[in-house]
Amino acid sequence: MMHQTPPQKTFSVAVLDWYDTHARRLPWRSLPGEHPDPYHVWLSEIMLQQTTVATVGPYFRRFLDRWPNVVEMAAAPLDDILTAWAGLGYYARARNLHKCAITVAREHNGVFPGDMAELLALPGIGPYTAAAISAIAFGQPETVVDGNIERIISRLYRISTPLPAAKKEITEYAAKLTPRHRPGDYAQALMDIGAGICLPRNPKCSVCPVSGYCKAFATDDMESYPVKAPKKIKPTRRATIFWVQRPDGQVLIRRREEKGLLGGMMEFPSTDWAEDAVETEAAIEHLLQGQTPELLRGVSVHKPVRHTFTHFHLELQPVAAQLVSADTLSIDGAIWVDPDEFDSYALPTLMIKVARAVLESSSS
Ligand code: SF4
């Protein structure tokens, strides 16, 4: 008797079958086949932009404990959101999160819309996040393409156009594969395959549910995709940053401008972030804004702190000094804070690194 080869499953069925037994359990997810709360999907997707699942988990739970729904988040002061966000980075996301919560509370009666056009009109929601919310929380057959899915699609079709120019082509291929049935689970399945199987290096093709559809697997050149345009060299900016301490141990911090990098977050005062470093003496003059240098004593220079932003590297030179007597220094918009209470202020990771550089070298 002749045996017939069973017909190959369609791509999306292969993906969904795999998801039914291998889906990652994540705090913002519901079980396969169920739709999670749009508020949870939105919050997790905003947090996951540029941040790993492992880092986001505890933040997501803390945010939900504190603000269980979008209306309660909308009623919170921005500073509370920024403080709770501290450490997650890319702080424009936190400001937009708050703006978006206010818009949903006021203009949509606290209910997230499921429609792409309405989602795209909300602050901080771009095409990726809108598609993810619409597909995952509302079961709409939207095409979701994050970095992981980009990698899978570019390997499936051996797309030779370099990223980012290839994004349109990748989205077109991805759209053709997106099913009408369970599009949210399908999107999350691809995210999981990208995170755990179709890895940038050494993809685990032997356990991949879509290896039968993958051209790069067939030609054994998986790691050649996605093709990336050569990286531009990032410039370095430099600044002197001050750790000024009063006799009672409190340290000077100030709020950054609302707009721009780390907008609205707290920082230690510094010189402008510029290409050229400033001499310590000139930097102190800048800090004192015309006040006498005799206000400070015990000036010490500490190990530089380096940090990389999307478009440039930053090198901060910490300079610590003690104020001779309390309340003799006045800096526009600055406040004095006990280092033990830094957690209560929206200090980004970069500033925590500066604090550590000063405190560690002072204690050694
Ligand atoms: Fe990625 Fe390999 Fe699966 Fe192709 S077969 S999608 S390269 S893990």
Residues whose N, C-alpha, C, O or C-beta is under 5 A from the ligand:
A	BS01	SF4	I152 R155 I197 C198 P203 K204 C205 C208 V210 S211 C214 F217 M222
